[in-house]
Amino acid sequence: MEFIDYYKVLGITKSATSDEIKKAYRKLARKLHPDINPNDKEAQTKFQQLNEANEVLSNPEKRKKYDKYGKDWEKGEEYEKYKQQQERQYSNAGQQQSYSGGDFSGEDFSDYFSSMFGNQGGGGRRSQPKYRGQDIQASLQIDIKEAYTTHKKEFTVNGKSIRITVPAGIEDQQTIKISGYGGAGTNKGPNGDLYITFSILNTTAFKRVGNDLFYTQDLDLYTAVLGGEITISDFNQAKLKLKVAAGIQNGTKVRLKGKGFPIYKKDNQFGDLYVTYNIVIPTNLSEKETELFKDLAKSAKN
């Protein structure tokens, strides 16, 4: 099997931090997503490799094994057990020479591992190789109101009905992995995985940026000048009372801490809500209102 360098797939170095890995993945995921490249098989292959690379390198334990054993990182523990067994055998036999399995990575380790475990059973008979099933990429569109709460979602992939739990706070173009729901393995090999990329449709007046929400609230001229109190509804339709300072300026932004969007997989933690005031100038004034404004204008000049 050809060795795939996950660091090259993500375009990062081996010293990359977890934040750099996350940033690189999101940037490439948007570029290579199947919805953007529907008929590009090469892009789809790269997208699959990208998900595999992110799955391994974003997990500290998996990354550590990958750095040591390369593409055969999943067999690393089995190799370590084999090496310890050999050391015990040498020790029990009273051998003066110690056993050393050496350090392996990438294709070197793969070749050595195949030589140790390629032959199974008696008479040197080689067993049929097991092949992992193919990973499957799927897209799922949900409304932003659904993304606000943890909920169940049922859909069909390759004729199979799948029911999953979608955590509150999932982001647009975020990809999650469902282990074992990909293509079937060969010769009792493990199934592949299912990667679901979410597309969030926003049908509300709120703009979402990460975990924060942004909302524009109209404010009549009289309240802007004299001050007062207004009532707005947050994303969850809860009523919020806001005090407006006299003489507030158009475009003023206020922050409501903890009234934003749920933070992914963090219970009872939310982003913030930012409300921007848009002062509305009155139109179709009556004669009396017009005269009052004229008097105000004269007073301001004096």
C-alpha positions as CSV (number, residue, x, y, z in Angstrom):
1,M,0.0,0.0,0.0
2,E,1.4,3.4,-0.9
3,F,2.4,5.5,2.0
4,I,0.4,8.7,2.4
5,D,2.1,11.5,4.3
6,Y,-0.7,13.1,6.3
7,Y,1.4,16.2,7.0
8,K,1.8,16.8,3.3
9,V,-1.9,16.2,2.7
10,L,-2.7,19.0,5.2
11,G,0.2,21.2,3.9
12,I,1.8,21.5,7.4
13,T,5.0,20.5,9.1
14,K,5.5,17.9,11.8
15,S,5.9,20.6,14.4
16,A,2.4,22.0,13.6
17,T,0.2,22.9,16.6
18,S,-3.3,21.5,17.1
19,D,-4.7,25.0,16.1
20,E,-2.6,25.0,12.9
21,I,-3.9,21.5,12.0
22,K,-7.5,22.6,12.6
23,K,-7.0,25.7,10.5
24,A,-5.4,23.8,7.6
25,Y,-8.1,21.2,7.6
26,R,-11.0,23.7,7.5
27,K,-9.3,25.7,4.7
28,L,-8.8,22.6,2.5
29,A,-12.1,21.0,3.3
30,R,-13.9,24.0,1.9
31,K,-11.8,23.9,-1.3
32,L,-12.1,20.1,-1.9
33,H,-15.6,19.4,-0.7
34,P,-17.6,17.1,-3.0
35,D,-20.4,19.7,-3.3
36,I,-17.9,22.2,-4.8
37,N,-16.3,19.5,-7.0
38,P,-19.2,17.2,-7.9
39,N,-17.5,15.5,-10.9
40,D,-13.9,15.8,-9.9
41,K,-12.8,12.3,-8.7
42,E,-9.3,13.6,-7.9
43,A,-10.8,16.2,-5.6
44,Q,-13.0,13.6,-3.9
45,T,-9.9,11.3,-3.4
46,K,-8.0,14.2,-1.9
47,F,-11.0,15.1,0.3
48,Q,-11.1,11.5,1.7
49,Q,-7.3,11.7,2.4
50,L,-7.8,15.1,4.0
51,N,-10.4,13.6,6.4
52,E,-8.2,10.7,7.2
53,A,-5.2,13.0,7.9
54,N,-7.3,15.2,10.2
55,E,-8.8,12.2,12.0
56,V,-5.3,11.0,12.9
57,L,-3.3,14.2,13.4
58,S,-5.9,16.0,15.4
59,N,-5.8,13.2,18.0
60,P,-2.7,13.5,20.2
61,E,-2.4,9.7,20.8
62,K,-3.0,8.7,17.2
63,R,-0.6,11.4,16.0
64,K,2.1,10.0,18.3
65,K,1.7,6.5,17.0
66,Y,1.6,7.8,13.4
67,D,4.8,9.7,13.8
68,K,6.4,6.5,15.0
69,Y,4.9,3.9,12.8
70,G,3.7,5.7,9.7
71,K,0.6,4.4,7.9
72,D,0.7,1.2,10.0
73,W,0.2,3.2,13.2
74,E,-2.9,1.2,14.1
75,K,-0.7,-1.9,14.3
76,G,1.9,-0.3,16.6
77,E,0.6,-1.9,19.8
78,E,0.6,-5.3,18.2
79,Y,4.1,-4.8,17.1
80,E,5.2,-3.7,20.6
81,K,3.6,-6.9,22.1
82,Y,5.5,-9.0,19.5
83,K,8.8,-7.3,20.3
84,Q,8.3,-7.9,24.1
85,Q,7.5,-11.6,23.4
86,Q,10.7,-12.0,21.4
87,E,12.7,-10.4,24.2
88,R,11.2,-12.8,26.7
89,Q,12.0,-15.7,24.5
90,Y,15.6,-14.6,24.2
91,S,15.8,-14.2,28.0
92,N,14.3,-17.5,28.7
93,A,16.7,-19.3,26.4
94,G,19.7,-17.8,28.2
95,Q,20.9,-15.9,25.1
96,Q,23.6,-13.4,25.7
97,Q,22.5,-11.2,22.8
98,S,19.6,-9.0,23.5
99,Y,16.7,-8.7,21.0
100,S,16.1,-5.3,19.4
101,G,13.2,-4.7,17.1
102,G,14.6,-1.3,16.1
103,D,12.7,1.9,15.3
104,F,10.5,2.0,12.1
105,S,8.4,4.5,10.4
106,G,6.6,4.9,7.1
107,E,7.2,2.1,4.5
108,D,10.2,0.6,6.4
109,F,8.0,-0.3,9.3
110,S,5.2,-1.5,6.9
111,D,7.6,-3.9,5.2
112,Y,8.9,-5.2,8.5
113,F,5.5,-5.6,9.9
114,S,4.4,-7.6,6.8
115,S,7.3,-9.9,7.3
116,M,6.3,-10.6,10.9
117,F,2.6,-11.1,10.4
118,G,2.1,-11.8,6.7
119,N,2.2,-15.6,7.2
120,Q,-0.5,-17.1,9.5
121,G,-1.4,-20.7,10.3
122,G,0.7,-23.9,9.8
123,G,3.0,-24.9,7.0
124,G,3.9,-21.3,6.1
125,R,0.6,-20.9,4.5
126,R,-0.3,-17.2,3.8
127,S,-3.7,-16.1,4.9
128,Q,-6.0,-14.0,2.7
129,P,-5.2,-10.3,3.3
130,K,-7.9,-8.3,5.0
131,Y,-8.9,-5.0,3.4
132,R,-10.6,-2.2,5.1
133,G,-13.8,-1.0,3.5
134,Q,-14.0,2.3,1.6
135,D,-14.8,5.5,3.5
136,I,-18.0,7.2,2.4
137,Q,-18.6,11.0,2.1
138,A,-22.1,12.4,2.6
139,S,-23.6,15.8,2.9
140,L,-26.5,16.8,5.2
141,Q,-28.3,20.1,5.2
142,I,-30.0,21.3,8.4
143,D,-31.6,24.6,9.4
144,I,-29.7,26.9,11.8
145,K,-32.6,26.4,14.3
146,E,-31.9,22.7,14.3
147,A,-28.2,23.4,14.8
148,Y,-29.1,25.4,17.9
149,T,-30.2,22.2,19.9
150,T,-29.0,18.7,20.2
151,H,-31.3,16.5,18.1
152,K,-31.7,13.2,16.3
153,K,-31.4,13.0,12.5
154,E,-32.3,10.1,10.3
155,F,-31.2,9.7,6.7
156,T,-30.2,7.1,4.1
157,V,-26.8,6.4,2.8
158,N,-26.2,3.6,0.3
159,G,-29.6,2.1,1.0
160,K,-28.9,2.0,4.8
161,S,-31.0,4.0,7.2
162,I,-28.8,5.8,9.7
163,R,-29.9,7.6,12.8
164,I,-27.4,10.0,14.5
165,T,-27.4,12.5,17.2
166,V,-26.4,16.0,16.0
167,P,-24.8,18.0,18.9
168,A,-25.9,21.6,19.4
169,G,-23.5,24.1,18.0
170,I,-22.4,22.2,14.9
171,E,-20.9,24.6,12.4
172,D,-21.4,25.1,8.7
173,Q,-19.2,22.8,6.6
174,Q,-18.1,20.9,9.8
175,T,-17.4,17.2,9.1
176,I,-18.0,14.4,11.7
177,K,-17.1,10.8,11.5
178,I,-19.4,7.8,12.1
179,S,-17.1,4.8,12.6
180,G,-17.9,1.6,10.8
181,Y,-20.7,3.0,8.6
182,G,-18.7,3.2,5.4
183,G,-18.2,0.4,2.8
184,A,-17.9,-3.2,3.9
185,G,-14.5,-4.7,4.4
186,T,-13.0,-7.6,2.4
187,N,-12.1,-10.9,3.9
188,K,-13.5,-9.9,7.3
189,G,-11.6,-6.7,7.2
190,P,-13.1,-3.7,9.1
191,N,-15.8,-1.5,7.6
192,G,-14.8,1.9,6.4
193,D,-16.1,5.1,8.1
194,L,-18.9,7.5,7.1
195,Y,-17.9,11.2,7.0
196,I,-20.8,13.6,7.1
197,T,-20.3,17.3,6.2
198,F,-23.1,19.6,7.4
199,S,-24.5,22.5,5.5
200,I,-26.3,25.0,7.7
201,L,-29.1,27.0,6.2
202,N,-29.8,30.3,7.9
203,T,-33.5,31.4,7.7
204,T,-33.3,33.9,10.6
205,A,-32.5,37.6,11.0
206,F,-29.5,36.6,13.1
207,K,-26.0,36.3,11.6
208,R,-23.8,33.6,13.1
209,V,-20.0,34.0,13.3
210,G,-18.5,31.0,15.1
211,N,-20.4,30.9,18.5
212,D,-21.5,34.5,18.4
213,L,-24.7,35.9,17.0
214,F,-25.2,39.4,15.4
215,Y,-28.6,41.2,15.2
216,T,-29.6,44.6,14.0
217,Q,-32.4,46.3,16.0
218,D,-34.3,49.3,14.6
219,L,-34.6,52.2,17.0
220,D,-37.0,55.1,16.6
221,L,-35.6,58.6,16.7
222,Y,-37.4,59.6,19.8
223,T,-36.0,56.8,21.9
224,A,-32.5,57.4,20.5
225,V,-32.7,61.0,21.5
226,L,-34.5,60.7,24.9
227,G,-33.4,57.3,25.9
228,G,-35.7,54.6,27.3
229,E,-36.2,50.8,27.4
230,I,-36.9,48.4,24.6
231,T,-37.7,44.7,24.4
232,I,-36.1,42.3,21.9
233,S,-36.2,38.5,21.4
234,D,-33.0,36.5,21.4
235,F,-32.4,33.5,19.1
236,N,-34.4,31.2,21.4
237,Q,-37.3,33.7,21.4
238,A,-36.7,34.7,25.0
239,K,-37.7,38.3,25.8
240,L,-34.8,40.6,26.7
241,K,-35.2,44.1,28.0
242,L,-32.5,46.6,27.0
243,K,-31.9,50.1,28.4
244,V,-31.1,52.7,25.8
245,A,-29.0,55.7,26.8
246,A,-30.2,59.1,25.8
247,G,-28.4,60.4,22.7
248,I,-27.3,57.0,21.5
249,Q,-25.6,57.1,18.1
250,N,-26.5,55.1,15.0
251,G,-24.5,51.9,14.7
252,T,-23.9,51.6,18.4
253,K,-23.3,47.9,19.3
254,V,-24.1,46.3,22.6
255,R,-22.9,42.9,23.8
256,L,-25.1,40.4,25.6
257,K,-22.9,37.8,27.2
258,G,-23.9,34.2,26.9
259,K,-26.9,34.9,24.7
260,G,-25.3,33.7,21.5
261,F,-25.0,30.2,19.9
262,P,-24.3,27.0,21.8
263,I,-20.7,25.9,21.9
264,Y,-20.2,22.6,20.2
265,K,-20.1,19.7,22.7
266,K,-19.9,22.0,25.7
267,D,-23.0,21.8,27.8
268,N,-24.6,25.1,28.9
269,Q,-21.9,27.2,27.3
270,F,-22.9,29.8,24.7
271,G,-21.3,32.6,22.7
272,D,-22.4,36.2,22.9
273,L,-25.1,38.2,21.2
274,Y,-24.2,41.5,19.6
275,V,-27.1,44.0,19.0
276,T,-26.4,46.9,16.6
277,Y,-28.8,49.8,16.7
278,N,-30.2,51.2,13.5
279,I,-31.8,54.6,14.1
280,V,-34.9,55.1,11.9
281,I,-35.6,58.6,10.7
282,P,-39.4,59.3,10.8
283,T,-41.1,60.0,7.5
284,N,-44.5,61.3,6.5
285,L,-44.5,63.9,9.3
286,S,-47.7,65.8,10.1
287,E,-47.7,69.6,9.9
288,K,-47.4,69.8,13.7
289,E,-44.5,67.4,13.8
290,T,-42.8,69.3,11.1
291,E,-43.2,72.6,12.9
292,L,-41.8,71.1,16.1
293,F,-38.7,69.9,14.3
294,K,-38.3,73.3,12.8
295,D,-38.4,74.9,16.3
296,L,-35.9,72.4,17.5
297,A,-33.6,73.2,14.6
298,K,-33.9,77.0,15.4
299,S,-33.1,76.3,19.0
300,A,-30.0,74.3,18.1
301,K,-28.7,77.2,16.0
302,N,-29.2,79.8,18.8
